[in-house]
Structures are given as C-alpha cells and as structure tokens.
C-alpha cells in the first residue's frame, strides 16, 4: 500500500501505472538488447532488458550517443 511505501495515494497510482507499463512491454516482447562489435566481428560490449531505445542510448559509449538507433534494430 501507499502507506507502507511512504508515498501519497496519487504517487502510488503513478508507481502502479509505471509498473503496469513495464510489464505490458515485457509481455508483448517489447524488450531491447544491444551488442557492439569490433572491426573483426568480435563482441566488445552489450546489454539487455531495456524497454526503450532511450534506455539503451544512456548505456552506450559517448561516440554512439547521437546515432539513430532505429537504423540498427533487428528482430532477433
């Protein structure tokens, strides 16, 4: 309950809505991962369990921050 978490009922609704949005994305397969490869095709870095491309952008090295990530999407 909101009291247990120490938040107002209005904020509790916001928290529940955010959790439901994340769950719905997970249930519908709207989960992203990323992998960076070097020039030899070897994996350099990567991550997963992201629910938006903006979450991925926050994790990428600086030189990738302005890339149009939609251009790299696959359905693997």
C-alpha positions as CSV (number, residue, x, y, z in Angstrom):
1,X,0.0,0.0,0.0
2,X,1.0,3.6,-0.3
3,X,1.4,3.9,3.5
4,X,3.8,1.0,3.6
5,X,5.9,2.7,0.8
6,X,5.6,6.1,2.5
7,X,4.1,7.8,-0.6
8,X,0.9,9.6,-1.3
9,X,-2.0,7.7,-2.9
10,X,-1.6,9.9,-6.0
11,X,2.1,8.8,-6.3
12,X,1.1,5.2,-5.6
13,X,-1.1,5.3,-8.7
14,X,1.8,6.6,-10.7
15,X,4.1,3.8,-9.5
16,X,1.5,1.2,-10.3
17,X,0.9,2.7,-13.7
18,X,4.6,2.7,-14.5
19,X,4.9,-0.9,-13.3
20,X,2.0,-2.0,-15.5
21,X,3.5,-0.2,-18.5
22,X,6.8,-2.1,-18.0
23,X,5.0,-5.4,-17.5
24,X,2.9,-4.9,-20.7
25,X,6.1,-4.1,-22.7
26,X,7.7,-7.3,-21.3
27,X,4.6,-9.4,-22.0
28,X,4.4,-8.1,-25.6
29,X,8.1,-8.7,-26.3
30,X,9.0,-5.0,-26.4
31,X,12.3,-5.6,-24.8
32,X,15.6,-4.4,-26.3
33,X,19.2,-5.5,-26.2
34,X,22.3,-4.1,-27.8
35,X,25.7,-5.5,-28.9
36,X,28.7,-3.6,-30.1
37,X,31.2,-5.5,-32.3
38,X,34.7,-4.5,-33.3
39,X,36.0,-4.5,-36.9
40,X,36.7,-8.2,-36.6
41,X,33.2,-9.1,-35.6
42,X,34.2,-9.8,-32.0
43,X,31.7,-8.6,-29.3
44,X,33.1,-5.6,-27.5
45,X,30.2,-4.7,-25.2
46,X,26.4,-5.2,-24.8
47,X,23.4,-5.2,-22.6
48,X,19.8,-6.3,-22.4
49,X,16.4,-5.9,-20.6
50,X,15.8,-2.4,-21.9
51,X,12.3,-1.1,-22.6
52,X,13.1,1.8,-24.8
53,X,15.8,2.9,-27.2
54,X,16.5,5.9,-25.0
55,X,17.4,3.5,-22.1
56,X,19.9,1.9,-24.4
57,X,21.3,5.3,-25.5
58,X,22.1,6.1,-21.9
59,X,24.3,3.0,-21.7
60,X,26.2,3.4,-25.0
61,X,29.7,4.8,-25.3
62,X,29.8,8.6,-26.0
63,X,30.7,8.2,-29.7
64,X,27.3,6.4,-30.2
65,X,25.1,8.9,-28.3
66,X,23.9,10.7,-31.4
67,X,23.3,7.6,-33.6
68,X,19.8,6.9,-34.9
69,X,19.3,3.7,-33.1
70,X,16.2,2.7,-35.1
71,X,18.6,2.1,-38.1
72,X,20.2,-0.7,-36.2
73,X,17.1,-2.5,-35.0
74,X,16.6,-6.2,-35.8
75,X,14.0,-8.7,-34.7
76,X,16.4,-11.4,-33.4
